[in-house]
Amino acid sequence: MAVIGYTLARPHLGKRSLVENRARQLGGIYSRHGASVKVSSIVSGPNTGCIMLAREYADFRTAVKAFQAVNADPEHVEFWKDREANPAADIITARDILRTVYGDNQWATHPLSHIRRYEITRDKVAEALEIFPEAEKLVSKADINLVGALPVTGEDLSTMIISYQFRSIEHWGEALDTVGASDAFQALVAKAAGFATLRSAFTMLPL
């Protein structure tokens, strides 16, 4: 299991470059304190145009220790002072947390993520997890990395997040035409519809 914290921001008009640079700066601070960091731009689906900063830790103990260290870091303190004095984005999600329940993120080699969000009750999660090995066997043939996660904090906890991770935007497009449109994949989607409802999907490009 890994722990993922993420922040989502919508840049103000004319301020996108500043927001991207700030996200990279904040990501550098998190990285210095032990996080695996990914800065992305949402390019399709809900919140298109927003910037997401994700950071991953091995477990909750590590995440909490890093959280304390980051908050005590002078650069982090100055970062938020500057942001408050010169805001450039609306913070949509300040800090929500996920925990992985299947697979491992491969952000270094597969930096593009296509996310599907399912509505699911917790008593159906075990049933959903039974599908993952079958799905992984199918998508791994196209070098797609598969990760499943559940929310720990947030407004809607009856959710499962499925992350399909790709090498590039070209790889993503090729996979949509082949794997995504295949009878085998659509059969898995239909099977999942028996206990979960697909509510939204979006795509993130690395910055």
Summary of the structure (lengths in Angstrom):
residues: 207
radius of gyration: 17.5
end to end distance: 25.8
largest distance: 53.9
contacts: 639
relative contact order: 0.19
helix: 38%
strand: 35%
